[in-house]
Amino acid sequence: MSAVSGVAVGTLYVVATPIGNLDDITARALRTLREVKLIAAEDTRHSLRLLQHFGIATPLAACHEHNERDEGGRFLTRLLAGDDVALISDAGTPLISDPGFHLVRAARAAGVRVVPVPGACALIAALSAAGLPSDRFSFEGFLPAKSVGRRSRLDAVSEDPRTLIFYEAPHRILESIADMRDVFGAERIAVLGRELTKTFETLKGAALGELHDWVAADSNQQRGECVLLVSGWQAPEVDEAVSGEALRVLDLLLGEMPLKRAAALAAEITGVRKNLLYQVALERQKDA
C-alpha cells in the first residue's frame, strides 16, 4: 500500500490477460487477480469465464468505454479506502485500444500507485513475428470505419518510414487492405496477423495487392481478431526514371494546384508512382 496525506491507500494493478491461448497468462497476473479486492473488467461476462477457468473468485465490476468516466470514481473510492484493484480488458494489455485510460489517469492524479503487470499484447506479438523492421514502429490503432476517413488517415502516414501497425475488425479487413493498397501502393509489403495464439492463427506476408486478393479469395481470413502491419515508406531511388511526358504533366499541374494534389493527379494520369512524383515535385520547386 501507498499513502495519501498519511492515509494508506490501495494499488491499481494494470493486468495483461491472454489474447487467445490461456496458457499465456503469467503467474504474477494470476497471483494479482487472486489477491486484489476488486477487478475492473471491460466485459464482466467475458472475464468471468477467464476467472472461472483459473478458479479465481475475486469480484468483478464493469469498466468499459461507455461507463468509464462515470464509474471511475467508484474504483477510485475503493482505492482511496485501501483496497487494491486490478484493471483488465477483454484480451491483451489494458489501454491499448481498450478502456482504462481515464481510470489510470484519475488514480495517478489522486496519488494512487499504478503498477503494470505485463503480458500479452496483440500488436507486439504480431510485430515480433512479422519480419518487418521493429526498431521503429507506429501503432495507429483502429482506422475510421468509413472509407473516406480511413483513406485520409492512411494518406497522412503514407510517407512515414516506420513500420505501421493497425488493428481492424474482421468485417472491414478486406476493404481496409484495399484502401491501403490504393493509398500506399500495391507493391508495399504488409503482414496480416489473424487470430494470434489461437487454433487458426495466420501470419501472412505479401505485397498489399497480393494480400488483398489472397484475403478476398478465402472468407476464413475475414474472421477473427486482426492486426495489419505495413512496411514503412522508403524514398525512391535517385536513378528511378520519370519520363519526359510525366514531367510535362507534373509541371502543368504544379502551375494550377498545390504540390500534393498535383503529384497525386499526375500519378493517376501517367501511372508513375505518386510518392516518386511527389519527390520530383519537391525538387523542382526547390530549383525554381
N, C-alpha and C positions, 0 to 999 in steps of 0.2 A: 504493500500500500504506500501511496504517497500522501502528502498533506497539503491542504489549502487553508491558510490562516490558522495553522496549528491543529486543524481537524483532519483526521485520517479519511482519505477518500479511496475509492476503488481504482482499478486499472481497466482501461479499454483495450482489449486484445483484438487485433485485426487478423483474422484467421483464414488462410487459404484452404480450400477444400478441393477434392478431385474434380477434374473436368470430364471424367468418364470412368476410368479404371479406379475402383475404390481402393485398390492396393497402394495408390499413390499418396494417400493421406499420411502425414508424418506422425511419429509417436508423440512429438510435442503438441501437435494440433489436437490429437485425441485427449491427451492429459489436460490441456487447457479447456477444452469443451466440457470435460467432466467436472473440472474444479470451479468454473465460474458459477455465479448465481443465476445468470440470465444470458440467453443467446438472442441477439438481434439478427433476424434472418430475413432475406429478401422475400422468400415464399415459405411460410411455415410448413405447409403441406409437403412441399418438396424436401425441405431439410429434415422433417420428421422421419422420412424414410432412411435418410443417411444416419441419423442418430440411432434409430431402432436397429439398423444393421450392425452398429458397433456397441449396442447395449448402453447408450448414454441417455440418462433420464432428465437432464437439465431442461428447465422450462424454456419455451420459445416465445418470442414476440415479434410481430411483423415490423420490418423496417425496409420499405420499398420506395420507389420513386414517387409514388402518389401520396405517401404519408410522412416521408422522412422529415420534412420541415416542421410539420405539426407534432409528430410523435417523438422527435428527437429529444425534446425536453423531458420526456418520460424516462428515457435511458440515462440522461444526464442527472436527473434526480436520484436515480439508483446509484450511479457512480459517486455522486457527492455524498450519499448516505453511507458509503463504504463498501458497496457491492462491486465485485469485479464483473465485467460484462464482456462477452465475445461478440464480435461482428462477423457475420459470414454472408456470402452471396449464394446464389443457386449453384454456382460452379466456379472454380478458379479463385483468383485473388480479388477481394472486395475493392471497390472504387475503380477498377479497370473496366470501363464501360458498364459499370454496375453501381447501385446506390451505395451510400456510406460517406460521401464527402462532407455533407452538412453535419453529420454526427461527429466525425473526426475533427472537423474544424471547431465545432462548438466545445468539444471535450478539451482540446488543446487551449482554447481561449479561456476556459474555466480553470485551467491549471491541472487538469487530469492527465495522468501519464498514459500515453498511447504506445502500445507495443506491437510491432508486426510479428506475426507467426507465419513465415513464408512457406510457400509450397507451389502447387501447380498454377500455371498461367498460360493460357492458350497461345498468346502471341509469342511468348518466349519459347514455348515448346516447338511451335512452328518454325521460328527463326533458327533454332538450334539444328534443325534437320533439313532446312530448305536448300542449303548450298549457295545461298546468296550472301553478299558481304554483310557482316554483322558488327563491324567496328563502329559504324554509324547507321542509325536507322530512325525512322519517324513513324510513330504509331498514330494513325489517323482515325481509329475507332470506326463507328458505323457511318457510312455515307448517307446523304439525304435520300429519302425514299423515291422522289420523283427525278426523272432523267435530267431535267433542266438544272436543278440544284446539284445533282450528282456530277454532271459534266463540268459545271462551274467550279466545284471543289477540286475535281481532278485536274482541270486546267491550271488551277492555282499551284499545284505541286508537280506539274508535268516536267519541270526542269530542275527538280530537287535531286541532287546527286546521291542522296541517301537511299537505302532500301526502304520502301514504303510498305506499311503493314495496315491492312484493313480487316475489320470484322464485317460479315454480311449475313443476312437472313437467307435461308435456303430458297425461298420463293423469289428472291431478287438476284440470286447469284449469277444467272445467265445474262441478264440484262446489264448487270454491273460489269461483268467481264467484257461485254460488247462495248460499253461506254469506255472502258479502259483501252480496249483495242483501238477505238476511234480517236481517243484523245492522245494516248501515249504512242500509238503506232503498233501495227500488227506484229512487228518483229521484237518488241520489248519482251524480255524474258520475265515470266511470272511463275509462281508456285501456288497451287491450291492445296491447303491443308484442311481436310474434312473429317469430322468425327474422330479427332485426335484422341488417342489412348483407348478408343473403343474397338469393338469387334471388326467393324468395316472401315477402319482408318484408311484415309487416302492422302498421299503426298505426291502430287503430280506436277512436274515442272515442264514448261514448254513456252514457246513464243505465244503472245496473247491471242493471235489469230488462230493458231493451232489449238490452244487451250479452250477457246470458246467453242470450236467445232467439236472437240472431244466431250465437253460437258453437255453440249446440245444433243449429242448422239446417245447419251446414257442418262436416263432420268434418275438413276440411282445417285448420280453425282450432284443432283439438285435437291438433296435431302440432308438434314442434319446440320450441325454447327460448322460454320465455315470461316477460315482465315485465308485471306489473299495477301500474298507478298509479291511485290513488283520491284524489279531491279531499278536502281537509281538511274537518272539521266546521265548520259555521257556526251561530252562535247564532240561534235563531228570532227573527223579527221580533216586536217587543213587541206589535203590534196583531193578531197572528195569533189568531184566535178559538178558544176552547175552550168547548164547550157546557156549560151548567149540569149536564146529566146526566153528562158526562165528569168534571167537577169532583166531583160527588157520589160517583161510583165511586172516584175517586182518593182522596178523603178517607176513605172507608170502608176502603180497603186500607191507607192510611198508618197507620190505627189498629191494624192487625193484623200488619204486616210491615215490614222495612227499606225505606227510600226507593227504592232502585234496583229492588228486586223489585216494589214497589208500582207504580212507573211502568211497568215492563215488562208487568205483568199488566193494568193499566188500558189500555195500548195495545192489547193483544190483545182486550180486551172491547169497547172503544169504537171502535177503528180510528183513533184520534188518534195522531200520531207519537210514538214513545217519547221521543225527545230533547226534544220540546216539553213533554210531561207531566213529564219529569224536571226541567226548568227551573221549571215551575209548582210542582212539589212542593217544590223548594228554597226558592222564595219563600214558600210557605205555611208552611213550617217556621220560616223566619226571623221571620215575622209572628206566629207562635203564642206 
